[in-house]
C-alpha cells in the first residue's frame, strides 16, 4: 500500500498543531521508523546523526552531507 504525500503532510501538521498547544517548541525525532512514518523517507542509521525536527511552522532535517541527494527527493515530493 502506497501512502500519499498528503497523508505524510497531515501527520506532520497534526504534530505541529499539538506543538502549538503545548509547552514545547519543537519535536526532535531520530528513530528510523518514526521518520519513515512521518515522511516516507527510508535510510539506514549507522553511526551518523539523522534527525527530523518539527516546529510549529517549520520542518527540517539534520543529516550527513552524503544524504542530501536522498533528502532532496523527499522535499521535492512534499511541496
ZADO-1210 file (C-alpha; in nm, 4 decimals, padded with zeros to 6 digits):
<atoms>
<atom x="00.0000" y="00.0000" z="00.0000" code="UNK" pos="1"/>
<atom x="00.1409" y="00.3360" z="-00.1038" code="UNK" pos="2"/>
<atom x="00.0873" y="00.6260" z="00.1334" code="UNK" pos="3"/>
<atom x="00.0121" y="00.9575" z="-00.0330" code="UNK" pos="4"/>
<atom x="00.2171" y="01.2722" z="00.0121" code="UNK" pos="5"/>
<atom x="-00.0907" y="01.4426" z="00.1550" code="UNK" pos="6"/>
<atom x="-00.1106" y="01.1764" z="00.4285" code="UNK" pos="7"/>
<atom x="00.2500" y="01.2466" z="00.5310" code="UNK" pos="8"/>
<atom x="00.1738" y="01.6201" z="00.5341" code="UNK" pos="9"/>
<atom x="-00.1308" y="01.5605" z="00.7542" code="UNK" pos="10"/>
<atom x="00.0757" y="01.3584" z="01.0005" code="UNK" pos="11"/>
<atom x="00.3277" y="01.6387" z="01.0357" code="UNK" pos="12"/>
<atom x="00.0548" y="01.9031" z="01.0580" code="UNK" pos="13"/>
<atom x="-00.1074" y="01.7096" z="01.3422" code="UNK" pos="14"/>
<atom x="00.2185" y="01.7227" z="01.5362" code="UNK" pos="15"/>
<atom x="00.2526" y="02.0935" z="01.4596" code="UNK" pos="16"/>
<atom x="-00.0971" y="02.1541" z="01.5984" code="UNK" pos="17"/>
<atom x="-00.0025" y="01.9659" z="01.9157" code="UNK" pos="18"/>
<atom x="00.3129" y="02.1759" z="01.9482" code="UNK" pos="19"/>
<atom x="00.1054" y="02.4965" z="01.9260" code="UNK" pos="20"/>
<atom x="-00.0993" y="02.3928" z="02.2272" code="UNK" pos="21"/>
<atom x="00.1835" y="02.2503" z="02.4358" code="UNK" pos="22"/>
<atom x="00.4759" y="02.3843" z="02.6352" code="UNK" pos="23"/>
<atom x="00.7351" y="02.2533" z="02.3894" code="UNK" pos="24"/>
<atom x="00.8569" y="02.4475" z="02.0873" code="UNK" pos="25"/>
<atom x="00.9881" y="02.1571" z="01.8806" code="UNK" pos="26"/>
<atom x="00.9922" y="01.7815" z="01.8481" code="UNK" pos="27"/>
<atom x="01.3181" y="01.6081" z="01.7546" code="UNK" pos="28"/>
<atom x="01.2823" y="01.2635" z="01.6008" code="UNK" pos="29"/>
<atom x="01.5701" y="01.0250" z="01.5435" code="UNK" pos="30"/>
<atom x="01.4178" y="00.6783" z="01.5124" code="UNK" pos="31"/>
<atom x="01.4127" y="00.5347" z="01.1603" code="UNK" pos="32"/>
<atom x="01.0585" y="00.4021" z="01.1937" code="UNK" pos="33"/>
<atom x="00.9216" y="00.7334" z="01.3193" code="UNK" pos="34"/>
<atom x="01.0913" y="00.9320" z="01.0435" code="UNK" pos="35"/>
<atom x="00.9525" y="00.6880" z="00.7880" code="UNK" pos="36"/>
<atom x="00.6015" y="00.7150" z="00.9383" code="UNK" pos="37"/>
<atom x="00.6075" y="01.0941" z="00.9202" code="UNK" pos="38"/>
<atom x="00.7842" y="01.1443" z="00.5854" code="UNK" pos="39"/>
<atom x="00.8124" y="00.8190" z="00.3925" code="UNK" pos="40"/>
<atom x="01.1896" y="00.8623" z="00.3945" code="UNK" pos="41"/>
<atom x="01.3896" y="00.5436" z="00.4343" code="UNK" pos="42"/>
<atom x="01.7505" y="00.5401" z="00.5409" code="UNK" pos="43"/>
<atom x="01.9886" y="00.3217" z="00.7363" code="UNK" pos="44"/>
<atom x="02.1066" y="00.4823" z="01.0556" code="UNK" pos="45"/>
<atom x="02.4543" y="00.3616" z="01.1293" code="UNK" pos="46"/>
<atom x="02.6750" y="00.5892" z="01.3355" code="UNK" pos="47"/>
<atom x="02.5728" y="00.9092" z="01.1597" code="UNK" pos="48"/>
<atom x="02.3287" y="01.1582" z="01.3057" code="UNK" pos="49"/>
<atom x="01.9961" y="01.1793" z="01.1199" code="UNK" pos="50"/>
<atom x="01.7247" y="01.3969" z="01.2761" code="UNK" pos="51"/>
<atom x="01.3825" y="01.5230" z="01.1798" code="UNK" pos="52"/>
<atom x="01.2937" y="01.8449" z="01.3629" code="UNK" pos="53"/>
<atom x="00.9336" y="01.9599" z="01.3684" code="UNK" pos="54"/>
<atom x="00.8468" y="02.3079" z="01.4928" code="UNK" pos="55"/>
<atom x="00.5202" y="02.4951" z="01.4920" code="UNK" pos="56"/>
<atom x="00.5831" y="02.6453" z="01.1467" code="UNK" pos="57"/>
<atom x="00.8867" y="02.4599" z="01.0201" code="UNK" pos="58"/>
<atom x="01.0120" y="02.1106" z="00.9414" code="UNK" pos="59"/>
<atom x="01.3823" y="02.0471" z="00.8956" code="UNK" pos="60"/>
<atom x="01.6422" y="01.7743" z="00.8952" code="UNK" pos="61"/>
<atom x="01.9914" y="01.7412" z="01.0294" code="UNK" pos="62"/>
<atom x="02.1640" y="01.4839" z="00.8117" code="UNK" pos="63"/>
<atom x="02.5099" y="01.3904" z="00.6893" code="UNK" pos="64"/>
<atom x="02.6052" y="01.5730" z="00.3710" code="UNK" pos="65"/>
<atom x="02.6182" y="01.2429" z="00.1838" code="UNK" pos="66"/>
<atom x="02.2415" y="01.2030" z="00.2437" code="UNK" pos="67"/>
<atom x="02.1438" y="01.5368" z="00.0870" code="UNK" pos="68"/>
<atom x="02.0601" y="01.3948" z="-00.2558" code="UNK" pos="69"/>
<atom x="01.8279" y="01.1400" z="-00.0952" code="UNK" pos="70"/>
<atom x="01.6661" y="01.4119" z="00.1144" code="UNK" pos="71"/>
<atom x="01.6133" y="01.6431" z="-00.1847" code="UNK" pos="72"/>
<atom x="01.3932" y="01.3776" z="-00.3481" code="UNK" pos="73"/>
<atom x="01.1719" y="01.3835" z="-00.0418" code="UNK" pos="74"/>
<atom x="01.1467" y="01.7611" z="-00.0207" code="UNK" pos="75"/>
<atom x="01.0548" y="01.7844" z="-00.3895" code="UNK" pos="76"/>
<atom x="00.7677" y="01.5395" z="-00.3436" code="UNK" pos="77"/>
<atom x="00.6420" y="01.7164" z="-00.0271" code="UNK" pos="78"/>
<atom x="00.5971" y="02.0547" z="-00.1995" code="UNK" pos="79"/>
</atoms>
